[in-house]
Amino acid sequence: MPWRRADQRPLGASSACNVATVVKAFYMSLLKSGKVREDLVCRLDAPASRTQRGTFVQRNPLAPKRTSRRPRVVTDATVQALFEPGILRSARDVMIVTWLHDTGIRVGGLCGLRFTDLHLVADHPCGQHRYPHIHVVGRNDNPNGARAKIPGALSRVQRSPEGHVIDGVIRAVSDDMISTFHAYLLDEYRPVQHFIGHQQALVHTGGRTPGAALTTAGVRGMLRRAGERAALSTRVTPHAFRHKAASDFYAATDFNAEEVAEEFGWSRPEMVTELYGKSASSSVLVHLGRHWAATARPSTERDLVPDRK
């Protein structure tokens, strides 16, 4: 793209599609002023095409062709390496990795959490979940610029008559999430609470801006430094934890896309199937194991056993 510098990395497929949408809208708006050729607009305004599900989608010829999506899932070995002594340097960082791993929450939703969203007791007065949970809601006024990416119908902040946050995407929390939150709260949040003038749960606990709301870039930087200390061969991103949590839950529910979509905040179960259907390795390996066991070739297992003579 001509407006990007030579030293900038190429845009990803999702970002390139967003740019293509903006460029198309720009030229379509020029049609009314007569400053653009109509044949160009006709080429951009291609007729909608029918998908395999019977729905119609408006195609954008400027957008790159979508390839098969293969999510990058953080491995169990990587998670174990991050929790080795000395890798995560603070209670806050232990809490962040625990919450990313156990819920698969997006980093924008994690940094956007406020204390009013954390209902970490059973039978909370909000009345919407029997067990400890959180409400992930969209806000545009977070001081760190973080915003949860959730379906539009659930994006507004709702409150009960008693003033409790309700609705949004409701996520259950584990015992480890609760314990790491309280460890962070007691050991690191309270010593800097006199600097804090906002409601965000995650803050800087030291440095030049103690008490400032933690940004999504701060979480990514923490994971990058932790990966370097653990000598990991791959880069760990917050979204890789979401892919791991969703794919594990997808397999645990016997590949029930509806349950996964409801728990993780997707608007359509088809999104789960499209993204994780090809990565449901536990089901695939069962069939592959039967296929390998039925092979006609001689077994090579005896060649792999060390000679004990």
Secondary structure, 3 states (H helix, E strand, C coil): CCCCCCCCCCCCHHHHHHHHHHHHHHHHHHCCCCCCCHHHHHHHCCCCEECCCCCEECCCCCCCCCCCCCCCCCCHHHHHHHCCCCCCCCHHHHHHHHHHHHHCCCHHHHHCCEHHHEECCCCCCCCCCCCCEEEECCCCCCCCCCCCCCCHHHCCCEECCCCCEECCEEEECCHHHHHHHHHHHHHHHHHHHHHCCCCECCECCCCCCCCCECCHHHHHHHHHHHHHHCCCCCCCCHHHHHHHHHHHHHHHCCCCHHHHHHHHCCCCHHHHHHHHHHHCHHHHHHHHHHHHHCCCCCCCHHHHCCCCC
